[in-house]
Amino acid sequence: MTTAPRSPLLARHASFSAPRILLTGANGQVGWELRRTLSCLGEVVALDSKALNLADAAAVRQKLREIAPSLIVNPAAYTAVDKAESEPELAHAVNAVAPGVLAEEADKLGALLVHYSTDYVFNGSGAELDSGEARPWREDDACDPINVYGATKLAGERAIQATGCRHLIFRTSWVYGARGNNFLLTMRRLMRERPELKIVADQIGAPTWCRDLAEATALVLSQMVLPDSRFDQTQAWGIYNMTNAGETSWHGFAEAIQALDGSNARLLPIPSSEYPTPARRPLNSRLNNDKLEQTFGIRLQDWRAALALCDAEGR
Ligand SMILES: NC(=O)c1ccc[n+]([C@@H]2O[C@H](COP(=O)([O-])OP(=O)(O)OC[C@H]3O[C@@H](n4cnc5c(N)ncnc54)[C@H](OP(=O)(O)O)[C@@H]3O)[C@@H](O)[C@H]2O)c1
């Protein structure tokens, strides 16, 4: 367990007691970045999966009561999309049951719960860019997950909502960063190892840098927890899409990585049907970020700009 000291930024508000922030999944892509970005808001108690196993509901309740945070930030999740098809119980425990437990405890503590969800709550229709029906998903579109991971993440959202606790749920997509398991790092490795790669070109979405997610999360929270917040805290609860701007396919993402890497591997575009996986993936993973901008004035940078920054740092 690690803690960060109280922020000098907040110290100027004499009457303000900085929040104690419980952060789960502190070694994940988003969790790692949140350690830093949340540290300017309050005291961060950062717990990895060893210190807090979300599959153990009793342990989760006990830890929350011990720490008594006023803000709970939960980027931890069972994120192995294909493996979830053969481990549905564990995926359900972590992605569906645990968020409900966090929400119940948040409600008892009067804490605000921040949770992350996914474009995989949608079925992926509307991917044909030239079709009149095609558009990015909005927060209130009907959910219809097509794999176990998506179903468990949707169940987690609903478990949180059912408690009536104060909550923010950020739905994001195609998360990558300079560490962890992600498409950027896998592509960099494969482009070095192989002369030719077949990459799915009919799934479209927005690659999202985990650092931008963590920065945006802190910006939203700073608007909600500061004493001179213009928000009545209840006003802004709910689900928000949060991805980098723009869109591409996995093949387009790979080409952008290659342009930065300078590798000579041939990148062949293929349809999803030629790359069978245990879990089906939605074709249209695009999320409309207008609500985040309209509510909090925050829009994440274009995915290409984010990739260039992440790439420059990761070398
Ligand atoms: N990655 C994506 O492409 C993507 C896309 C859309 C939405 N999201 C959502 O965004 C959020 C952050 O994702 P991410 O990319 O940062 O995920 P990640 O890098 O896979 O990190 C997930 C974290 O959850 C932890 N975890 C797994 N099982 C746990 C358990 N039983 N108890 C406690 N912690 C556990 C992992 O710990 P260990 O490392 O110790 O196992 C890891 O630190 C998640 O809610 C995810 O569903 C991700």
The ligand as a MOL file (V3000), in Angstrom:
LIG
                    3D

  0  0  0     0  0            999 V3000
M  V30 BEGIN CTAB
M  V30 COUNTS 48 52 0 0 0
M  V30 BEGIN ATOM
M  V30 1 N -7.7070 -2.4100 -21.8770 0
M  V30 2 C -8.6670 -2.0170 -22.7290 0
M  V30 3 O -8.4920 -2.0440 -23.9410 0
M  V30 4 C -9.9700 -1.4990 -22.1990 0
M  V30 5 C -10.9710 -1.1360 -23.1080 0
M  V30 6 C -12.1780 -0.6470 -22.6130 0
M  V30 7 C -12.3760 -0.5380 -21.2530 0
M  V30 8 N -11.4040 -0.9010 -20.3910 0 CHG=1
M  V30 9 C -11.6530 -0.8000 -18.9600 0
M  V30 10 O -10.7690 0.1870 -18.4370 0
M  V30 11 C -10.3900 -0.1720 -17.0970 0
M  V30 12 C -8.8800 -0.1630 -16.9650 0
M  V30 13 O -8.3570 -1.1240 -17.8800 0
M  V30 14 P -6.7900 -1.3510 -18.0480 0
M  V30 15 O -6.5080 -1.3710 -19.4910 0
M  V30 16 O -6.0220 -0.4310 -17.1560 0 CHG=-1
M  V30 17 O -6.6800 -2.8410 -17.5060 0
M  V30 18 P -5.3740 -3.6760 -17.1410 0
M  V30 19 O -4.1510 -2.9770 -17.5750 0
M  V30 20 O -5.6410 -5.0640 -17.6030 0
M  V30 21 O -5.3940 -3.6230 -15.5620 0
M  V30 22 C -6.4050 -4.2630 -14.8450 0
M  V30 23 C -5.9700 -4.2870 -13.4100 0
M  V30 24 O -6.9870 -4.9910 -12.6890 0
M  V30 25 C -6.3350 -5.8160 -11.7660 0
M  V30 26 N -7.1390 -6.9760 -11.3980 0
M  V30 27 C -7.5000 -8.0380 -12.1450 0
M  V30 28 N -8.1650 -8.9220 -11.3830 0
M  V30 29 C -8.2200 -8.3830 -10.1380 0
M  V30 30 C -8.7420 -8.8220 -8.9060 0
M  V30 31 N -9.3450 -10.0160 -8.7840 0
M  V30 32 N -8.6220 -8.0220 -7.8320 0
M  V30 33 C -7.9870 -6.8300 -7.9270 0
M  V30 34 N -7.4510 -6.3620 -9.0550 0
M  V30 35 C -7.5750 -7.1460 -10.1410 0
M  V30 36 C -5.0620 -6.2820 -12.4490 0
M  V30 37 O -4.1440 -6.6950 -11.4800 0
M  V30 38 P -3.0290 -7.7860 -11.8410 0
M  V30 39 O -2.1790 -7.1510 -12.8770 0
M  V30 40 O -2.3270 -8.0350 -10.5650 0
M  V30 41 O -3.7940 -8.9730 -12.3600 0
M  V30 42 C -4.6450 -5.0160 -13.1690 0
M  V30 43 O -3.8340 -4.2310 -12.3330 0
M  V30 44 C -11.0710 -1.5060 -16.8220 0
M  V30 45 O -12.2870 -1.2890 -16.1710 0
M  V30 46 C -11.3590 -2.0630 -18.1980 0
M  V30 47 O -12.4740 -2.9460 -18.1890 0
M  V30 48 C -10.1950 -1.3680 -20.8330 0
M  V30 END ATOM
M  V30 BEGIN BOND
M  V30 1 1 1 2
M  V30 2 2 2 3
M  V30 3 1 2 4
M  V30 4 1 4 5
M  V30 5 2 4 48
M  V30 6 2 5 6
M  V30 7 1 6 7
M  V30 8 2 7 8
M  V30 9 1 8 9
M  V30 10 1 8 48
M  V30 11 1 9 10
M  V30 12 1 9 46
M  V30 13 1 10 11
M  V30 14 1 11 12
M  V30 15 1 11 44
M  V30 16 1 12 13
M  V30 17 1 13 14
M  V30 18 2 14 15
M  V30 19 1 14 16
M  V30 20 1 14 17
M  V30 21 1 17 18
M  V30 22 2 18 19
M  V30 23 1 18 20
M  V30 24 1 18 21
M  V30 25 1 21 22
M  V30 26 1 22 23
M  V30 27 1 23 24
M  V30 28 1 23 42
M  V30 29 1 24 25
M  V30 30 1 25 26
M  V30 31 1 25 36
M  V30 32 1 26 27
M  V30 33 1 26 35
M  V30 34 2 27 28
M  V30 35 1 28 29
M  V30 36 1 29 30
M  V30 37 2 29 35
M  V30 38 1 30 31
M  V30 39 2 30 32
M  V30 40 1 32 33
M  V30 41 2 33 34
M  V30 42 1 34 35
M  V30 43 1 36 37
M  V30 44 1 36 42
M  V30 45 1 37 38
M  V30 46 2 38 39
M  V30 47 1 38 40
M  V30 48 1 38 41
M  V30 49 1 42 43
M  V30 50 1 44 45
M  V30 51 1 44 46
M  V30 52 1 46 47
M  V30 END BOND
M  V30 END CTAB
M  END
